[in-house]
Amino acid sequence: MSAPAVLVRVDALWRPGLDRAGLRAAAESLAGPVTRLCPRCAGTDHGRPRTAGGALSLAYAAGLVVLARAEGTGLRLGVDVEPDPGVGPTPAGLPDRAAWTRAEAVLKATGEGLHRDPASVRADEAWTTALPLPPGWAGTLAVLPARPVEVRWREHR
């Protein structure tokens, strides 16, 4: 018998014109209060976001915040989203924005962030899926440990 799928709720909040602080406030309107703690320096203005409700990952881009949430302990999530101009490689030498968001989502899930070279992320490091964003955007959800995942996607415009 296979393990039941983990439910991950992913919300995209489109808020054109909001700066990062405004996008954070929009995210907290859905997730509740979010705290951060950096494992390297103990700073609370950055680091893996946490909420009382379970695993959480956030990604910000121009006028958009994406939240990935799952209940339970031991699950690590990573989500990333980027505008996708559709041309050229990324700064890390990856072939496109889809590959970049996949690598960054995995690195968020592992807790390494950009302290590790995104080009070193292997395809088998996490369960990943592309987010159903409109044309002109790329995004990925990563889940660790890799296991069956049911994704519930909602857009809020």
N, C-alpha and C positions, 0 to 999 in steps of 0.2 A: 504494500500500500504506500503510495507517495504522500509526502507531507502536504498538508493543505496550503493553498496559496496565501501569502501575506497580502493584506489589503494596504495599498499605499494611495493616499488621496493627494492629488496634485492639482493645485489651483493656480490659474494665471490671472492676475489682477492687472488690467490695462488701465493705467492712470497717466495719460499724456500730460506733460508739463510738471509733474512732481519730481522733486529732487530726491536724493537717496533717503534723507530723513523722512520725507513724506511717504516714500515707498515702504520704509520700515514700519511706519505707523499703520499703513494700509495692511501690511502683513500681520501685524499684531491684532488688527480688528478681526481677523479670522483665526489666528493661532493662539491668541491670548498673549500675556506678557512673555517676551523673549529675552533670555539672558545669554551672555557670552562669557567664555573664559578661555584664554589662550594657554595651551599647555606649555608653550615655550617661555612666555614672559609674565604670565598671570594677568595680562591686561584684560579688561572687561569691555573694551570698545571694539574688539575684534575676536576672532576665534570661532569655534563651532557653536552655532546657535543651539539653544536648548529651551524647551518648554515643559511644563508639568505634564502635558499629555502624551509624551513619548518621543520617538525619534523625529527630528526636524532638519530640513535643509532649505536654504533660501538662495535665490539667485536674482540679481538685479541687472536691468539693462534700461536703456532710455524709455521711460514711461511704462515699464513693465517690472513686476515682481512675481516670481514663481515660488510657490511653497510646496514642498513635498513633506507629508506627515504620515507616520505609521504608529500605531499603538504597540506597546510591548517594550521589553528590554532586550538588549543585545543586538538589536538591528541598527545598522548604520546606513544613512542615506546620503546621497550627494545629488545635487541638481545644478545644472548650469544652463544658461540661456544667453544667446548673443544675436545681435543683428547680423544677418548673413548677406554680405554684398555679392556673394556668388562668384567671386574672382580671387585667384591667387592663394598661396599658402598662408598659414598663420605665422605669428612671430616665433612659435616653437618649431617651425618647419613641418608641421602637420599639413596634410594635403588640403584641408578645407575646414570650415567652421563646424561642421558636424563632427569631424574627428576631434577638433579642439574641445567642443562641449562634452564629448564623451570622456576624453582624458581628464578634463577638469572636474566633471561629476565624480569619476572614480577617485581622484585625489581628494576631493571633499569627503567622500565616504570613508577612505582610509585614514583621514585626519592629517594627511601630509600637506594638503594644499599645494601651492606653487613652490614649496620648499624642495620639491622633487621635479625633475624635468618631465613635462607632460609627454614628450616623445618616448619616454621609457615605459609608459603604461601598456600592459599586455592585454589582448582581447579577452583573456580568461580570468582577469582579476576580479570581476564583479558581474552580476547580472545587470544588463543595461537595456534601455529602450529609448528610441527617439521620441520626443514629445510632439504631439500633433499641432504644431504651431503653423500660422499662416505663412504663405510665401514671403521670403525676405527675413525669416528668422530660423535659427537652429537651436535645438535644446535637447538635453539628454538627462534621464534619470538613471542613477546607479544605486544598487542595493547590495549590502554585505551583511552577513554571509550570503553568497549567491544561492538563490532558492526560488521556487515558483512565486511569482508576484502577480497580483491582480491590481491594475492601475485604474483608479477612478479619476477622470479628467473633468475639470470644470473651468470655464472661462467666465470672468466677471468683467464686463465692459461698462 
